[in-house]
Amino acid sequence: MLAEWLDQALDGRATTPREGRLPGGRYRLLAPGVLELSPDACAAEAHAGVLSVGVHGNETAPIELLGAVLARLEAGLLTLGAPLLVILGNPEAIRHGERFVETNLNRLFRRDLDEAGDEPDRARTLMAAVDAFYGRHAALAPLHYDLHTAIRDSRFPRFVVEPFGETPTPPEQWRWLAGADIQAVLHQHRHSWTFSHYSKHYHGAAAFTLELGRARPFGANDLAPLAPMGRLLEVLVEGRAPECAAPAEMAFFRAEHELLRHDPDFRLCFPDDTPNFTEFLPGTRLAVDASAGAFDVGETPLSVVFPNAEVEIGARAALLVVPSPPPA
């Protein structure tokens, strides 16, 4: 059943049966694209884990990666040892092969959301599912890995964004991520209302947005570089301790500034194919906006992450970052 769940969610068919047995526990379909896995007994290292993919519909490698993990669980090659909430974020956008249908789902995860439409409704469904899941497993440490791919190449193809929040990230997470061959970490500097931010802000979860290479269509992904991340997901399923490595093996950055698109007449002053984490020297002009004016790099070099001049008015068109020391 788990091997079919993703396909059924994507083509809009009702998944049957809605619940059943699997090695080490049970599964239960809570909503379209929302699946809860409940172990018969929690293993020693179990977390209350949320694993989400497909929040942006054109980012397919994490869907394939998670599908392979679920297939191994159903085949008896893994044994469930931790409660998991497995989420296919935006099935309609995935069916269309588009980043979103009407608006970017990954900016809508806040409890005071008052927007109307399919994506806002989906955000409310997913927030309610996460709230209920963490409530059912309040005795376990909350964890959320929101798996994505980037729309462009990167100096560091596999990196994570740590959402802004009051709850410090547990030190072992840096060792886990380094062991999963994550190459860089970006600390956010303000609330961003992404899905991972929701879990950290409202539930104190250890939460990350993971960028696992570049966005490609189904069937065009090279999953070999993601094998270490696949192994991390597998041990989270089983509630075991994962492979670890020194955090200093990763490059660390912190957000310094956001470029916002204020006007329809907005442009970035560098090529569209500029990789993430490209550094620009002082005095370089990075953007021109008809309302906000030009933005030039100041005295400190800045690197650009997630540049996208085509975002909606008022949205972030690029994140500008500087190097940061690894955590102690």
C-alpha positions in Angstrom: 0.0 0.0 0.0 2.8 2.5 0.9 4.4 1.9 -2.5 1.1 3.0 -4.1 0.3 5.9 -1.8 2.3 8.5 -3.6 1.0 7.5 -7.0 -2.6 7.5 -5.8 -2.2 10.8 -4.1 -0.8 12.3 -7.3 -3.5 11.0 -9.7 -6.3 12.0 -7.4 -7.6 8.5 -6.6 -9.0 7.7 -3.2 -6.4 5.5 -1.4 -7.9 2.3 -0.1 -7.5 0.8 2.4 -7.3 3.9 4.6 -5.3 2.0 7.3 -3.5 -1.2 7.8 -0.5 -3.1 9.1 3.2 -2.6 8.1 6.4 -4.1 9.5 6.6 -2.8 13.1 3.4 -0.8 13.2 0.4 0.6 11.3 -0.3 3.2 8.7 -3.4 5.5 8.6 -4.4 7.9 5.8 -5.4 11.2 7.5 -6.1 13.3 4.4 -5.1 13.3 0.7 -1.3 13.2 0.7 -1.1 12.9 4.5 -0.1 9.6 6.0 0.7 8.7 9.6 2.9 5.8 10.5 2.5 4.5 14.1 5.0 2.0 15.6 4.0 -0.8 17.8 6.8 0.3 20.1 9.1 3.3 19.9 12.8 2.6 19.6 15.3 4.3 21.9 16.2 7.1 19.5 12.7 7.8 18.2 11.6 11.3 17.4 8.1 12.5 16.5 9.1 13.1 12.9 7.4 15.0 10.1 8.8 14.2 6.6 7.4 16.5 3.9 8.0 16.6 0.1 6.4 18.2 -2.9 5.5 21.5 -1.2 6.8 22.9 -4.5 5.3 20.7 -7.3 8.3 20.7 -9.7 10.8 19.4 -7.1 10.6 15.7 -7.7 13.8 14.2 -6.4 12.7 14.2 -2.7 9.4 12.5 -3.7 11.4 9.7 -5.4 13.8 9.5 -2.5 11.0 9.2 0.1 9.1 6.8 -2.1 12.1 4.5 -2.1 12.2 4.6 1.7 8.5 3.8 2.0 8.9 0.9 -0.4 11.7 -0.6 1.7 9.5 -0.3 4.8 6.6 -2.0 3.2 8.9 -4.8 1.8 10.1 -5.6 5.3 13.6 -4.2 4.8 13.0 -1.6 7.5 11.0 -1.9 10.7 9.0 1.1 11.9 10.3 2.3 15.3 9.2 5.9 15.4 5.9 7.8 14.7 6.1 9.7 11.4 3.8 12.1 9.6 4.6 11.7 5.9 3.3 14.6 3.7 3.0 15.2 0.0 2.7 18.9 0.1 1.0 20.2 -3.0 -0.4 17.2 -5.1 -2.2 19.5 -7.6 1.0 21.4 -8.4 2.9 18.1 -8.7 0.3 16.8 -11.2 0.9 19.9 -13.3 4.7 19.8 -12.9 4.6 23.4 -11.7 6.1 25.1 -8.6 2.6 26.1 -7.5 -0.9 26.5 -8.9 -2.0 29.9 -7.8 0.5 31.0 -5.1 3.6 29.8 -3.4 2.5 27.3 -0.7 5.7 27.7 1.2 5.0 31.2 2.4 1.6 30.4 3.9 2.3 28.5 7.1 1.1 30.9 9.7 -1.8 30.5 12.0 -3.3 33.9 11.3 -3.5 33.1 7.5 -6.6 34.7 6.1 -6.1 34.2 2.3 -8.5 32.2 0.2 -7.8 29.7 -2.5 -6.5 26.1 -3.0 -3.0 26.6 -1.7 -4.1 28.5 1.5 -6.7 25.8 2.1 -3.9 23.2 1.7 -1.7 25.1 4.1 -4.5 25.1 6.7 -5.0 21.3 6.2 -1.2 20.6 6.7 -0.9 22.9 9.7 -3.8 21.2 11.4 -2.3 17.7 10.6 1.1 18.8 12.1 -0.5 20.3 15.2 -2.5 17.1 15.9 0.5 14.8 15.2 2.8 16.6 17.6 0.0 16.7 20.2 -0.4 12.9 20.0 3.3 12.4 20.5 4.2 15.2 23.0 6.5 12.9 25.0 8.9 12.7 22.0 11.3 15.3 20.6 9.6 16.9 17.5 11.5 16.9 14.2 10.6 18.2 10.8 12.6 17.7 7.5 11.0 19.5 4.6 12.7 18.2 1.5 13.1 20.4 -1.6 15.3 20.9 -4.6 16.5 24.3 -5.8 15.5 26.0 -9.1 19.2 26.6 -10.0 22.7 25.2 -9.6 24.6 25.8 -6.4 28.2 26.0 -5.1 26.8 23.6 -2.5 24.3 21.3 -4.2 23.0 19.9 -0.9 22.3 22.5 1.8 19.8 23.2 4.5 18.1 26.3 5.7 17.6 26.5 9.5 14.5 28.6 10.1 14.5 31.5 12.5 13.2 30.7 16.0 13.6 30.9 19.7 14.3 27.2 20.1 18.0 26.3 19.6 18.7 23.5 17.2 19.9 20.3 19.1 23.7 19.9 18.6 23.3 16.4 17.3 21.3 17.7 14.3 24.5 19.3 12.9 26.3 15.9 13.2 23.4 14.1 11.6 23.3 16.5 8.6 27.0 16.4 8.1 26.8 12.6 8.2 24.1 12.7 5.5 26.5 14.6 3.2 24.9 18.0 3.6 27.4 20.6 2.4 26.2 23.9 3.8 23.9 25.4 6.4 22.1 28.7 6.1 20.7 30.3 9.3 17.6 32.4 8.7 17.5 35.8 10.4 13.8 36.4 10.5 10.4 34.7 10.4 9.7 33.3 6.9 6.5 31.3 7.3 7.8 28.3 5.5 6.6 24.8 6.4 9.8 24.0 8.4 9.5 27.4 10.1 6.0 26.5 11.2 7.1 23.4 13.1 10.0 25.3 14.8 8.1 28.4 15.6 4.9 26.9 16.9 6.2 23.5 18.2 9.8 24.0 19.0 10.8 21.3 16.6 14.3 20.7 15.2 13.3 21.7 11.7 15.0 22.4 8.4 14.3 23.1 4.8 16.6 20.7 2.9 17.7 21.6 -0.6 18.8 18.4 -2.3 20.2 19.3 -5.7 18.4 21.0 -8.6 14.7 20.7 -9.6 14.2 18.2 -12.4 11.2 16.2 -13.8 10.3 12.8 -12.6 12.7 10.2 -14.1 15.5 12.8 -14.7 16.9 12.8 -11.1 20.2 11.3 -10.2 19.5 9.9 -6.7 23.0 8.6 -6.1 24.3 11.8 -4.4 21.3 11.6 -2.1 22.1 8.1 -0.8 23.5 9.4 2.5 20.3 11.4 3.0 18.2 8.3 2.2 20.1 6.4 4.9 19.3 9.2 7.4 15.6 8.9 6.5 15.7 5.2 7.0 17.1 5.4 10.5 14.5 8.0 11.4 11.9 5.5 10.3 13.4 2.9 12.5 14.1 5.2 15.4 17.9 4.5 15.4 20.9 6.8 15.8 22.2 7.9 12.3 25.7 8.2 11.0 27.4 11.3 12.2 30.3 13.6 11.0 31.9 16.7 12.2 29.8 19.9 11.7 32.9 21.7 10.6 32.8 19.6 7.4 29.9 21.9 6.3 30.0 25.5 5.3 27.9 27.8 7.5 26.2 31.1 6.5 23.8 33.5 8.0 21.2 35.6 6.3 22.2 39.3 6.2 19.6 40.9 3.9 16.5 40.1 1.8 15.9 41.6 -1.6 12.2 42.1 -2.0 10.3 42.8 -5.2 8.2 45.9 -4.6 7.3 46.8 -8.2 6.4 45.0 -11.4 9.5 46.9 -12.9 12.1 44.9 -11.0 15.2 43.1 -12.2 18.2 41.4 -10.8 21.5 42.7 -12.2 23.2 39.3 -12.7 22.6 36.4 -15.1 19.6 34.1 -14.5 21.9 31.1 -14.3 24.0 32.5 -11.4 24.5 29.6 -8.9 23.3 29.8 -5.3 26.1 31.0 -2.9 27.8 33.1 -5.6 29.7 35.9 -3.9 29.5 39.5 -5.0 32.1 42.1 -4.0 31.5 45.5 -2.4 30.0 48.0 -4.8 28.3 45.4 -7.0 24.8 46.4 -8.1 22.5 43.4 -7.4 19.0 44.7 -8.1 16.9 47.6 -9.4 13.3 48.2 -8.4 11.2 51.0 -9.8 9.8 51.7 -6.3 12.6 50.8 -3.9 15.5 51.9 -6.1 18.8 50.1 -6.6 20.6 47.8 -4.1 24.4 47.7 -4.1 26.7 45.5 -2.0 28.1 47.5 0.9 31.5 47.1 2.6 31.1 43.4 3.2 30.9 40.9 0.3 27.5 39.2 0.0 26.5 35.8 -1.5 23.2 35.3 -3.1 20.8 32.4 -2.4 17.4 31.7 -4.0 17.5 34.5 -6.6 14.2 34.7 -8.5 13.1 38.0 -10.2 9.7 36.5 -11.1 8.3 36.2 -7.6 5.0 37.9 -6.7 5.0 41.5 -5.6 6.1 41.8 -2.0 7.9 38.5 -2.0 11.5 37.8 -1.5 13.5 37.9 -4.8 16.9 36.9 -3.3 18.5 36.1 0.1 21.9 37.7 0.7 24.2 35.8 3.1 27.6 36.0 4.8 29.8 33.3 6.2 29.2 32.2 9.8 31.3 30.1 12.2 30.1 26.5 12.8 28.3 25.9 16.1 30.5 25.1 19.0 
